[in-house]
């Protein structure tokens, strides 16, 4: 694979074309300097605008991006013409260096022109002797050698305001895929571009495959046996990238071009290179015989062969010449003791087929596997090879370049590459790499803090971590690179960052059941009494659920356009147990957020001196949809709010308030106080209401509706959570029913006051002021607002009670709004009182505080106290 960086430091135009090397060709070790070929259509340089558009980076404004391809038999040519203006000092660094990368085994770099435009004049800056060609091998430390060369030059006398342009052509010769073209080209960018031109010339009998996400359509024409495709853009829309986007998603539209017509064509092209029946050397036969002798179960034989290729054959990628695309024979790989992904995959397939197991090489992409389904069929959309064992429902995917993986066939952790193309005859489509939803977490961390001797010996911390499946593979690989002592030291540093002074109480213990792919790690620590009393730990003791924290980052919840990245597959649990605590511990509200892309839930159990907290996060996809941004942010915020806690062990409560708050924070603890207290309150409220109604029977005759003093009305309504308001409405409806002999239920109309109070308001208005339309309109508005406020606060209270992230201020606002709704009824109280001004004895009778109303006040005050304690501790 060859990637062309059009301007060092610009980070924008990456144009990739991919071909296979010609084994017999003469290497093209140095660039050639020549004129542009006749097939190229030279694009004029756009005029520099008077004002530089917003969004330029690195001090450069791109005026022209022109790419043209020509497929002619066994030759594929790629012409590139770039022009940019230096707009500030920062641009001098990147503009002054030209750098072109190429594969000398099959590709010739031709440099046509380097020109500088300044003050209306054009200067030729192409000096062949100043180009230096080097071999860099940037991935050598990772065992990857590609053999590519980089030819670069430093331009002299570059100034702000200059316009630089260059023209180059890559001419690629190939016997493996003659004239093969595979390219992925952007049609949108995060920086402004004045003009973009793309052109492809191909034989008319070999139509071009066009895919990708771009909405840009080509102008297609045919002439003299050639087809021409042209895409032209003038000032294409700049698209600002968004954060936290999946790595295999492009925020910018792109075109995917290929001279292959289908995935079946790709398979037909690859089959000669990945012959599963390739001959095995004698060393392989000896290996297979040993496997047969050691294992009688075919599943164990498959497992042994997979582990041999993964663990015993080193990963080294020599991608020079044919090695960049054609796998080496199993004999060569076994002789060398190393190979790259395609070498090891072909070896594994050959070994498995030798023991009668169906297997094939499959092509995929490590980082952009999800994107494969949007690309035009080409061998060069892949950067990795894996192995498919079996087919259909029995398919098992294996990455031969992995090492130290566990599990017994068929229970291997499938690589998370999304899609792959098995190299099997008649295969005509990409196959999804299914990852079964796990039944248990991949990682469980259990932290147990024992505070039985906190004031003498301190706090003991015992940690048991369980790693399963793919996370066991990752931990086992980490253990192969680092000693257990180094891992133990890193764990100790972690705990000291939160609990200064903590020390090891026992050596790290690791147990590995590779067949079950389960690793257990046991840690023991001691935090001395002195350390616990210092550094503020006693009153701010941290509990961090790190297995779920820092997995999800909130994003801008504006008009999101791109999907949101999720770590996948993740299924992790963190457990905290505190036992023998020196102070009562109150539980927390449990959370259960279940979204299509992820789930997060907690489990809370507590007692007088213990607390059990579980946090579990499971992702179900590698991305959340852009339209799910609000639910994603809610889930991410909830994880942060619930899994990062501090406990105050200096806090000490006693008495009835302690019992009430403990009951409110943990209603499942079976505290008889809570049940008895509530039952007593309801009996008290019922007694107060009965006494109040019995007293009303002695009310003097002659009342119109139900008059009552405004002070009593407000106090009783607020303190009883508007229960008195309902009683007031009940009495008014009862008076109307008796007065007009109506067939209505006064109780029902009072209980469903949001529906019926506007009607009651109009009844009161009829008695108070029959002729004023304005008064009626105002009264109706007040009644409707009252009904909306009652319904709204009820809904808000329900939502807040079900939310794990409800804030204290939000709950307080809802409570205050509900209680203050009675203020809207005062105008109606005054109207009724005015109707009874000729009967002052009635008003005085109803305005007194009696035994029944005092009992109701006590009932309401108790519930107000519960509400306050609930806001503080619930």
C-alpha positions in Angstrom: 0.0 0.0 0.0 1.3 3.5 -0.9 0.1 6.7 0.6 1.0 10.0 -0.9 1.3 13.0 1.4 0.8 16.0 -0.9 2.2 18.6 1.5 4.1 17.9 4.6 2.4 19.2 7.7 -0.8 20.1 5.9 -2.6 17.0 7.1 -5.3 17.3 4.5 -4.8 15.7 1.1 -4.0 12.1 1.3 -4.5 10.4 -2.0 -3.9 6.6 -2.1 -3.5 4.4 -5.1 -2.6 0.8 -4.7 -0.9 -1.7 -7.1 1.1 -4.8 -6.9 4.8 -4.9 -7.7 6.3 -6.3 -10.8 8.8 -9.0 -9.7 10.9 -8.6 -12.9 10.8 -4.8 -13.1 13.8 -2.6 -12.7 13.5 -0.7 -9.3 12.8 3.0 -9.7 15.1 4.2 -6.9 15.2 7.9 -7.9 12.6 10.4 -9.2 12.5 11.4 -12.9 12.2 15.0 -14.0 10.1 15.3 -17.2 7.2 17.2 -18.8 3.6 16.4 -18.2 2.2 13.7 -20.5 -0.3 14.6 -23.2 -3.2 12.6 -21.6 -3.3 15.1 -18.7 -5.8 18.0 -18.8 -3.9 20.9 -17.1 -6.2 22.8 -14.8 -5.8 26.6 -14.6 -4.7 28.0 -11.3 -7.6 29.8 -9.6 -7.3 33.4 -8.6 -6.4 34.1 -5.0 -9.5 35.6 -3.3 -9.2 39.0 -1.7 -10.1 37.6 1.7 -8.8 34.3 2.9 -11.8 32.1 3.9 -12.2 31.0 7.5 -10.9 27.7 8.7 -7.4 27.6 7.2 -4.8 25.7 9.2 -1.0 25.4 9.3 -0.8 28.8 7.5 -1.8 27.4 4.1 -4.8 28.1 1.9 -5.3 25.5 -0.8 -6.2 27.0 -4.2 -6.2 23.8 -6.3 -6.3 20.1 -5.7 -6.2 18.1 -9.0 -5.9 14.4 -9.2 -6.1 12.4 -12.5 -5.8 8.7 -13.1 -5.2 6.8 -16.4 -5.5 3.0 -16.7 -3.7 1.7 -19.8 -3.1 -2.0 -19.9 -0.5 -3.0 -17.3 0.2 0.6 -16.4 -1.7 2.9 -14.0 -0.7 6.6 -13.9 -1.7 9.0 -11.2 -1.2 12.7 -11.8 -1.3 15.2 -9.0 -1.4 19.0 -9.2 -1.5 21.0 -5.9 -1.4 24.8 -5.4 -1.6 26.7 -2.1 -1.0 30.2 -0.7 1.2 30.9 2.3 -1.0 33.1 4.5 1.1 33.5 7.6 4.4 32.7 9.3 3.2 29.2 10.4 2.8 28.3 6.7 6.4 28.9 5.9 7.4 25.7 7.7 5.1 23.4 5.9 5.2 25.2 2.5 8.9 25.1 2.2 9.3 21.3 2.2 8.0 19.1 -0.5 7.9 15.3 0.3 6.8 12.5 -2.0 6.7 8.8 -0.9 6.7 5.9 -3.4 7.4 2.2 -3.7 10.6 1.8 -5.9 9.9 -1.8 -6.7 7.0 -1.0 -9.0 6.4 2.8 -9.1 8.3 5.6 -10.8 8.0 9.1 -9.4 8.0 11.7 -12.1 8.3 15.4 -11.0 7.1 17.8 -13.6 7.2 21.3 -12.1 7.6 23.3 -8.9 6.6 26.9 -9.4 6.4 30.0 -7.1 4.0 32.9 -7.8 4.8 36.3 -6.3 3.5 39.7 -7.2 2.3 38.6 -10.6 5.5 36.8 -11.6 6.1 33.1 -11.8 9.4 31.6 -10.8 10.6 28.1 -11.6 11.8 26.4 -8.4 12.4 22.9 -9.7 16.0 22.1 -9.0 16.5 18.3 -9.5 19.9 18.3 -7.6 18.2 19.5 -4.4 15.9 16.5 -4.2 17.1 13.9 -1.7 15.7 10.3 -1.7 15.9 8.3 1.5 14.4 5.1 3.0 12.9 5.9 6.4 11.1 2.7 7.6 9.0 4.5 10.3 7.4 1.3 11.6 10.6 -0.7 12.0 10.2 -0.8 15.8 6.9 -2.6 15.3 8.5 -5.2 13.0 7.2 -3.7 9.8 9.5 -3.0 6.8 7.8 -1.6 3.7 10.8 -0.6 1.5 9.2 2.7 0.5 11.3 5.7 -0.4 10.8 9.3 0.3 12.0 12.0 -2.0 12.1 15.5 -0.6 13.5 19.0 -1.1 13.7 22.2 0.9 12.6 25.3 -1.1 14.5 28.5 -0.6 13.2 32.1 -0.3 9.6 31.3 0.6 7.6 34.3 1.9 4.1 35.0 3.3 1.8 35.8 0.4 3.6 33.4 -2.0 1.6 30.8 -4.0 3.4 27.5 -4.5 2.3 24.8 -7.0 3.8 21.5 -8.0 2.9 18.7 -10.5 3.9 15.1 -10.2 3.0 11.7 -11.7 3.2 8.2 -10.3 3.6 5.6 -13.0 3.0 2.1 -11.6 3.7 -1.2 -13.5 2.1 -4.4 -12.3 1.9 -8.0 -13.5 -0.2 -9.1 -10.5 -3.0 -6.7 -11.2 -2.3 -5.0 -14.5 -3.4 -1.4 -14.4 -5.2 -1.9 -11.1 -6.8 1.2 -9.5 -8.0 1.4 -6.0 -8.4 4.8 -4.4 -10.2 6.6 -1.6 -10.5 10.4 -2.2 -12.2 13.1 -0.1 -14.8 15.4 -1.6 -15.1 17.4 1.7 -12.6 18.8 4.0 -12.3 20.6 7.3 -10.4 23.5 5.6 -11.4 25.7 2.7 -10.4 24.7 -0.8 -10.9 27.0 -3.8 -11.1 24.3 -6.5 -11.1 20.5 -6.6 -10.8 18.5 -9.8 -10.8 14.7 -10.1 -10.6 12.8 -13.4 -10.3 9.1 -14.3 -9.6 7.7 -17.8 -10.2 4.0 -18.2 -10.9 1.6 -21.1 -14.5 1.7 -22.1 -14.8 -2.1 -21.8 -13.7 -1.9 -18.1 -16.2 0.3 -16.3 -15.1 2.0 -13.1 -16.7 0.9 -9.7 -17.7 4.0 -7.8 -18.8 3.9 -4.2 -18.3 5.9 -1.0 -20.4 8.4 0.8 -20.0 11.4 -1.5 -23.1 12.9 -3.1 -20.9 14.4 -5.9 -21.8 12.8 -9.3 -19.3 12.5 -12.2 -19.7 13.8 -15.7 -19.1 10.7 -17.8 -18.2 10.6 -21.5 -16.8 8.1 -24.0 -14.6 8.5 -27.0 -12.2 6.3 -29.1 -12.6 3.3 -26.7 -12.0 5.3 -23.5 -14.4 6.4 -20.8 -13.8 9.6 -18.9 -15.1 10.4 -15.4 -14.8 14.0 -14.2 -15.7 15.4 -10.8 -15.4 19.2 -10.4 -15.9 21.3 -7.3 -15.6 25.0 -6.9 -15.3 26.1 -3.2 -16.7 22.9 -1.8 -18.5 23.2 1.5 -16.2 23.2 4.5 -17.2 20.6 7.1 -16.0 21.0 10.6 -15.1 17.7 12.2 -16.8 16.6 15.4 -15.1 15.0 18.4 -15.4 11.4 19.6 -16.1 10.0 16.2 -15.5 6.3 15.5 -12.1 5.7 13.9 -13.7 3.9 10.9 -16.2 6.7 10.2 -15.3 9.7 8.0 -16.9 13.0 8.9 -16.1 14.1 5.4 -17.7 12.6 2.3 -15.4 10.6 0.0 -15.3 8.7 -3.2 -14.1 5.1 -3.4 -12.9 4.1 -6.9 -11.9 0.7 -8.2 -11.2 -1.0 -11.5 -12.7 -4.2 -10.1 -16.4 -4.8 -10.4 -17.4 -6.9 -7.5 -16.1 -8.7 -4.3 -16.2 -11.9 -6.4 -13.6 -10.3 -8.6 -11.4 -9.6 -5.6 -11.7 -13.2 -4.4 -10.8 -14.5 -7.9 -7.8 -12.2 -7.9 -6.7 -13.4 -4.4 -7.3 -17.2 -4.8 -4.0 -17.9 -6.6 -2.0 -16.3 -3.8 -3.9 -18.0 -1.0 -4.0 -21.6 -2.1 -5.2 -23.6 1.0 -3.7 -26.8 -0.4 -0.2 -25.5 -0.6 2.4 -28.1 0.3 3.7 -28.3 3.8 7.4 -29.0 4.6 8.6 -31.9 6.7 8.9 -29.8 9.8 5.1 -29.1 9.6 4.4 -32.8 9.2 6.4 -33.5 12.4 4.4 -30.8 14.2 1.1 -32.2 13.1 2.1 -35.7 14.1 3.0 -34.4 17.6 -0.4 -32.7 17.8 -2.2 -35.9 16.9 -0.2 -37.9 19.5 -0.8 -35.3 22.3 -4.5 -34.7 21.6 -7.3 -37.2 20.8 -10.1 -34.6 20.6 -10.2 -32.7 17.3 -11.1 -29.5 19.2 -7.9 -29.8 21.2 -5.9 -30.3 18.1 -7.3 -27.2 16.5 -6.6 -25.3 19.7 -3.0 -26.5 19.8 -2.3 -25.6 16.1 -3.8 -22.1 16.6 -1.7 -21.5 19.7 1.4 -22.7 17.9 1.0 -20.3 15.0 0.1 -17.4 17.3 2.7 -18.0 19.9 5.7 -19.7 18.3 5.8 -17.9 14.9 6.9 -14.3 15.4 5.2 -11.4 13.7 7.5 -9.6 11.3 6.2 -7.8 8.2 8.7 -7.6 5.3 6.5 -5.7 2.9 9.3 -5.0 0.3 8.7 -6.2 -3.2 6.3 -9.2 -3.5 6.1 -9.4 0.3 3.8 -6.4 0.4 0.9 -8.3 -1.2 1.8 -11.9 -1.8 2.0 -14.3 1.2 5.1 -16.4 1.7 4.9 -20.2 1.6 4.4 -22.1 4.8 7.8 -23.6 4.2 9.4 -20.2 4.2 7.5 -19.0 7.2 8.5 -22.1 9.3 12.1 -21.8 8.2 12.3 -18.1 9.1 10.3 -18.5 12.3 8.3 -15.4 11.5 5.8 -13.9 9.1 3.2 -11.1 8.7 -0.6 -11.4 8.9 -1.0 -13.0 5.5 2.0 -15.4 6.0 0.8 -16.6 9.3 -2.8 -16.9 8.2 -1.9 -19.0 5.2 0.3 -21.2 7.4 -2.6 -21.7 9.9 -5.0 -22.5 7.1 -2.7 -25.1 5.6 -2.0 -26.8 9.0 -5.7 -26.9 9.9 -6.7 -28.4 6.5 -4.0 -31.0 6.9 -5.9 -32.4 9.9 -9.2 -32.2 8.0 -10.6 -28.9 9.3 -12.3 -26.5 6.8 -10.4 -23.1 6.9 -9.7 -20.2 4.7 -7.8 -16.9 4.7 -10.1 -13.8 5.1 -9.2 -10.2 4.2 -10.2 -7.4 6.6 -9.1 -4.1 8.0 -7.9 -3.6 11.6 -9.0 0.0 12.1 -11.6 0.6 9.4 -13.5 -2.7 9.1 -16.9 -1.1 9.6 -16.2 1.1 6.6 -15.6 -1.8 4.2 -19.3 -2.0 3.4 -19.2 1.5 1.9 -16.2 1.0 -0.3 -15.8 -0.1 -4.0 -14.5 -3.7 -4.3 -10.8 -3.7 -4.4 -7.9 -5.7 -2.8 -6.5 -2.5 -1.4 -9.3 -1.6 1.0 -7.8 -4.3 3.3 -4.8 -4.0 5.5 -5.0 -7.3 7.4 -5.6 -11.0 6.9 -7.2 -13.4 9.4 -8.5 -17.0 9.3 -12.1 -18.3 9.1 -12.6 -21.8 10.5 -15.7 -23.5 9.4 -18.7 -21.8 7.8 -22.2 -20.7 8.4 -23.3 -20.9 12.1 -20.1 -22.9 12.9 -17.8 -20.0 11.7 -15.0 -19.2 14.1 -12.7 -16.2 13.3 -9.0 -16.3 14.4 -6.3 -13.6 14.1 -3.1 -15.5 13.5 -1.0 -12.5 14.5 -2.4 -12.4 18.0 -0.4 -14.1 20.7 -1.1 -15.6 24.2 -4.8 -16.0 23.4 -6.8 -18.4 25.5 -10.0 -20.4 25.0 -10.6 -23.9 23.7 -11.9 -24.2 20.2 -14.6 -23.2 19.2 -14.7 -20.7 22.1 -12.2 -18.2 20.8 -12.7 -14.4 21.2 -13.5 -13.2 17.7 -11.5 -10.2 16.5 -13.5 -7.0 16.5 -13.0 -6.1 12.9 -16.7 -6.0 11.9 -16.3 -7.4 8.3 -14.1 -9.7 6.3 -13.9 -11.2 2.8 -13.1 -15.0 2.9 -10.9 -16.0 0.1 -13.0 -19.0 -1.0 -14.3 -19.8 -4.5 -17.7 -18.3 -5.3 -17.5 -15.9 -2.3 -19.2 -12.7 -3.6 -19.8 -10.6 -0.5 -18.3 -9.4 2.7 -19.1 -11.4 5.8 -19.9 -9.9 9.2 -17.6 -11.0 12.0 -20.2 -11.7 14.7 -19.4 -11.2 18.3 -21.8 -13.1 20.6 -23.2 -11.0 23.4 -21.4 -12.2 26.6 -23.3 -13.6 29.5 -20.8 -12.5 32.1 -18.5 -9.5 32.2 -15.2 -9.5 30.5 -13.7 -7.8 33.6 -14.8 -7.9 37.2 -13.0 -6.0 39.9 -14.1 -6.6 43.5 -12.7 -4.3 46.1 -13.4 -5.1 49.8 -12.6 -2.5 52.5 -12.7 -4.0 56.0 -12.7 -1.3 58.8 -13.2 -3.5 61.8 -9.9 -2.2 63.3 -9.8 1.2 61.7 -8.6 3.0 64.8 -5.9 0.6 65.7 -4.6 -1.5 62.7 -6.2 0.5 59.9 -8.2 -0.5 56.8 -7.5 -3.7 54.9 -8.2 -3.8 51.2 -8.5 -7.0 49.3 -9.0 -6.9 45.5 -9.9 -9.8 43.3 -9.9 -9.1 39.5 -11.4 -11.5 37.0 -10.5 -11.3 33.3 -12.4 -13.4 30.8 -12.4 -13.9 27.1 -10.8 -11.1 25.1 -9.8 -9.2 28.2 -8.0 -12.3 29.5 -6.2 -12.3 26.2 -5.1 -8.7 26.7 -4.0 -9.3 30.2 -2.1 -12.4 29.3 -0.3 -10.5 26.5 0.5 -7.8 29.0 1.9 -10.3 31.4 4.1 -11.7 28.7 5.7 -8.3 28.2 5.9 -7.3 31.9 6.8 -9.2 35.0 4.2 -9.8 37.8 6.4 -7.6 40.0 6.2 -4.7 37.6 2.4 -5.1 37.4 2.2 -5.3 41.2 4.2 -2.0 41.4 1.9 -0.3 39.0 -1.1 -1.4 40.9 0.4 -0.1 44.2 1.1 3.3 42.6 -2.5 3.4 41.5 -3.9 2.8 45.0 -1.4 5.2 46.5 -2.7 8.0 44.3 -6.1 7.7 46.1 -5.0 6.3 49.5 -1.7 7.8 50.4 0.4 5.6 52.7 -1.2 2.3 51.6 1.2 -0.6 51.5 1.2 -4.2 50.1 0.0 -6.7 52.6 0.7 -9.8 50.4 2.4 -10.6 47.1 0.3 -10.3 43.9 -1.2 -13.7 43.0 -2.1 -14.6 39.4 -4.0 -17.7 38.3 -4.5 -18.4 34.6 -6.9 -21.1 33.3 -6.0 -20.7 29.6 -8.5 -23.2 28.3 -11.3 -21.5 30.0 -9.7 -18.1 29.2 -10.1 -16.9 32.7 -7.4 -15.1 34.7 -7.8 -14.3 38.4 -5.6 -11.6 40.1 -5.6 -11.2 43.9 -4.2 -8.2 45.6 -4.0 -7.3 49.4 -3.2 -4.0 50.9 -3.1 -2.3 54.3 -3.9 1.4 55.0 -2.6 2.1 58.5 -4.7 3.9 61.1 -2.3 6.9 60.9 -2.6 7.1 57.1 -6.4 6.7 57.3 -6.5 9.7 59.7 -4.2 11.8 57.6 -4.7 13.4 54.1 -8.4 13.9 54.7 -9.3 10.3 54.1 -11.5 10.0 57.1 -13.9 12.6 55.9 -13.4 12.1 52.1 -12.7 8.5 51.5 -12.8 7.9 47.7 -14.5 5.1 45.9 -13.9 4.9 42.2 -15.5 2.4 39.9 -12.6 2.6 37.4 -13.9 -0.3 35.3 -16.8 1.8 34.2 -15.3 5.3 34.6 -13.5 7.0 31.7 -15.0 4.7 29.1 -17.5 7.2 27.8 -16.8 10.9 27.1 -19.6 13.4 26.7 -19.9 15.2 23.4 -21.5 18.4 22.2 -25.2 17.9 22.3 -25.9 20.4 19.5 -26.8 19.4 16.0 -24.7 16.3 15.9 -24.0 14.9 12.4 -21.5 12.0 13.0 -22.0 8.9 15.0 -20.4 8.7 18.5 -17.5 6.5 19.2 -18.0 3.7 21.8 -15.3 1.4 23.1 -16.5 -2.0 21.9 -16.9 -4.7 22.9 -16.9 -3.7 26.6 -18.6 -5.5 29.4 -17.1 -4.5 32.7 -18.1 -4.5 36.4 -16.7 -2.8 39.4 -17.8 -3.8 42.9 -17.1 -2.0 46.2 -17.8 -3.7 49.6 -17.3 -1.8 52.8 -17.7 -3.8 56.0 -17.5 -2.9 59.7 -17.7 0.8 58.9 -17.4 3.2 61.9 -20.5 5.1 60.9 -23.8 4.3 59.4 -23.7 4.1 55.5 -26.7 5.2 53.5 -27.4 3.6 50.1 -27.7 5.4 46.8 -30.5 5.3 44.2 -30.0 2.4 41.8 -29.6 3.1 38.1 -30.7 1.1 35.1 -30.1 2.9 31.8 -30.8 0.6 28.8 -30.0 2.0 25.4 -29.6 0.2 22.0 -25.9 1.1 22.0 -25.0 0.5 25.7 -26.4 -0.4 29.1 -25.3 0.9 32.5 -26.8 -0.3 35.7 -25.9 -0.3 39.4 -26.9 -2.5 42.4 -27.0 -1.0 45.9 -27.3 -2.9 49.2 -26.6 -1.4 52.6 -26.9 -1.8 56.3 -25.9 0.0 59.5 -22.2 -0.6 59.0 -21.9 -2.0 55.5 -22.3 -1.0 51.9 -22.3 -3.0 48.7 -22.1 -1.1 45.4 -22.0 -2.7 41.9 -21.4 -0.7 38.7 -21.7 -2.4 35.3 -21.2 -1.0 31.8 -21.9 -3.0 28.6 -21.5 -1.5 25.1 -23.5 -3.1 22.4 -22.0 -1.4 19.4 -18.9 0.5 18.3 -21.0 3.6 17.8 -24.1 5.5 18.8 -26.2 7.2 16.2 -25.9 11.0 15.9 -29.6 11.3 16.9 -28.9 9.4 20.1 -26.6 12.1 21.4 -28.8 13.2 24.3 -29.4 9.7 25.6 -25.6 9.0 25.1 -24.7 12.0 27.2 -27.2 11.1 29.8 -25.6 7.7 30.1 -22.1 9.0 30.2 -22.9 11.7 32.8 -24.7 9.1 34.9 -21.6 6.8 35.0 -19.5 9.8 36.1 -22.1 10.9 38.8 -22.6 7.4 40.3 -19.2 5.7 40.0 -16.9 8.4 41.5 -17.8 8.8 45.2 -16.4 10.0 48.5 -17.6 8.8 51.9 -17.4 10.9 55.1 -16.6 8.5 58.0 -16.6 11.4 60.5 -20.3 12.0 59.9 -22.4 10.9 62.9 -26.1 11.1 63.3 -28.3 9.9 66.1 -32.0 10.1 67.1 -35.2 10.1 65.1 -33.8 12.1 62.2 -31.1 9.5 61.7 -33.8 6.8 61.5 -35.9 8.8 59.1 -32.9 9.6 56.8 -31.6 6.0 56.9 -35.1 4.7 56.0 -35.5 7.2 53.1 -32.0 6.4 51.7 -32.5 2.7 51.9 -36.2 1.7 52.0 -35.4 -2.0 51.5 -33.7 -2.4 54.8 -37.0 -3.4 56.5 -36.8 -0.7 59.2 -40.1 -1.0 61.1 -39.7 2.6 62.1 -40.4 3.6 58.5 -43.5 1.5 58.1 -44.9 2.5 61.5 -44.1 6.2 60.9 -45.9 6.3 57.6 -48.9 4.4 58.9 -49.2 6.7 61.8 -49.1 9.8 59.6 -51.9 8.5 57.3 -54.1 7.6 60.4 -53.4 11.2 61.7 -54.4 12.8 58.4 -57.6 10.7 58.1 -58.5 11.7 61.7 -57.9 15.4 61.0 -60.1 15.3 57.8 -62.9 13.5 59.6 -62.9 16.0 62.5 -62.9 18.9 60.0 -65.9 17.5 58.2 -67.8 16.8 61.4 -67.3 20.4 62.5 -68.6 21.7 59.2 -72.0 20.3 60.0 -72.3 23.1 62.7 -71.5 25.9 60.3 -74.1 28.7 60.4 -76.7 28.6 57.6 -76.8 31.0 54.7 -73.3 30.5 53.3 -72.7 31.0 49.5 -70.2 28.3 48.4 -67.5 27.8 51.1 -65.9 31.0 52.5 -62.6 30.7 54.5 -60.0 33.2 55.6 -57.1 33.6 53.1 -54.4 33.2 55.8 -55.8 29.9 57.0 -56.3 28.8 53.4 -52.7 29.5 52.5 -51.2 27.9 55.6 -53.3 24.8 55.4 -52.8 24.4 51.6 -49.0 24.7 51.8 -48.5 22.7 54.9 -50.8 19.8 53.8 -49.3 19.7 50.3 -52.5 21.1 48.8 -54.7 18.4 50.5 -56.6 21.3 52.1 -57.0 22.8 48.6 -58.8 19.6 47.5 -61.0 19.7 50.6 -61.9 23.4 49.8 -62.9 22.4 46.3 -64.9 19.4 47.5 -66.9 21.7 49.8 -67.6 24.1 47.0 -68.7 21.4 44.6 -70.9 19.9 47.3 -72.6 23.3 47.9 -73.2 23.6 44.1 -74.6 20.1 44.0 -77.0 20.8 46.8 -77.9 24.3 45.6 -78.8 23.2 42.0 -79.7 19.6 42.8 -77.1 18.4 40.2 -76.2 14.8 39.6 -72.5 15.2 40.1 -69.8 13.7 42.4 -68.2 16.5 44.5 -65.4 14.1 45.6 -64.5 13.1 42.0 -64.5 16.7 40.8 -62.2 17.7 43.7 -59.9 14.8 43.3 -59.4 15.4 39.6 -59.1 19.2 40.1 -56.8 19.8 37.1 -59.7 18.7 34.9 -62.6 20.3 36.8 -61.2 23.4 38.4 -61.7 25.7 35.3 -65.4 24.7 35.5 -65.5 25.5 39.2 -63.8 28.9 38.5 -66.6 29.8 36.0 -69.2 28.7 38.6 -67.6 31.1 41.1 -67.5 33.8 38.5 -71.2 33.4 37.8 -72.0 34.1 41.4 -69.4 36.9 41.9 -69.7 39.0 38.7 -72.2 38.0 36.0 -71.5 40.8 33.5 -67.7 41.3 33.4 -66.2 39.5 30.4 -62.7 40.6 31.5 -63.1 39.2 35.0 -64.3 35.9 33.5 -61.3 35.8 31.1 -58.8 36.5 33.9 -60.4 33.8 36.1 -60.3 31.2 33.4 -56.7 32.0 32.7 -55.8 31.6 36.4 -57.7 28.3 36.6 -56.0 26.9 33.5 -52.5 28.0 34.7 -53.3 26.3 38.1 -54.3 23.0 36.3 -51.2 23.1 34.1 -48.9 23.8 37.1 -50.4 20.9 39.1 -50.1 18.4 36.2 -46.6 19.7 35.3 -45.2 19.4 38.8 -46.6 15.9 39.1 -44.9 14.8 35.9 -41.7 16.5 36.8 -41.7 14.9 40.2 -42.2 11.4 38.6 -39.4 12.0 36.2 -37.0 13.2 38.9 -37.9 10.2 41.1 -36.9 7.9 38.3 -33.7 9.7 37.4 -30.4 8.7 38.9 -29.0 12.2 38.2 -31.8 14.3 39.6 -30.2 17.3 41.4 -31.2 18.6 44.8 -32.0 22.0 43.3 -34.2 20.5 40.7 -36.2 18.5 43.2 -36.5 21.6 45.4 -37.8 23.7 42.6 -40.5 21.2 41.7 -41.6 20.9 45.3 -41.8 24.7 45.7 -43.7 25.1 42.5 -46.3 22.5 43.6 -46.8 24.1 47.0 -47.0 27.6 45.6 -49.8 26.6 43.2 -52.4 27.5 45.9 -51.5 31.2 45.5 -53.3 31.1 42.2 -56.6 30.2 44.1 -56.5 33.2 46.3 -58.5 35.4 43.9 -61.3 32.8 44.0 -61.1 32.7 47.9 -61.6 36.5 48.0 -64.5 36.3 45.5 -66.3 33.7 47.7 -65.6 35.7 50.8 -67.0 38.8 49.2 -70.2 36.9 48.4 -70.5 36.2 52.2 -69.8 39.7 53.5 -73.3 39.9 54.8 -72.7 36.8 56.9 -69.5 37.6 58.9 -70.2 34.8 61.4 -69.8 32.2 58.7 -66.4 33.6 57.6 -65.2 33.7 61.2 -66.5 30.2 61.8 -64.5 28.7 58.9 -61.4 30.8 59.5 -60.7 29.4 63.0 -58.0 26.7 63.6 -59.7 23.8 65.2 -58.7 20.4 66.5 -59.2 18.9 63.1 -57.2 21.6 61.3 -54.4 21.4 63.9 -54.2 17.6 63.3 -54.0 18.2 59.6 -51.2 20.8 60.2 -49.2 18.2 62.2 -49.8 15.7 59.5 -48.6 18.1 56.8 -45.6 19.3 58.8 -44.4 15.7 59.3 -44.5 15.1 55.5 -42.7 18.4 54.9 -40.0 17.2 57.3 -39.8 13.9 55.4 -39.5 15.8 52.1 -36.6 17.9 53.4 -34.8 14.8 54.8 -35.5 13.0 51.5 -33.9 15.9 49.5 -30.8 15.8 51.7 -30.4 12.0 52.1 -32.5 10.3 49.5 
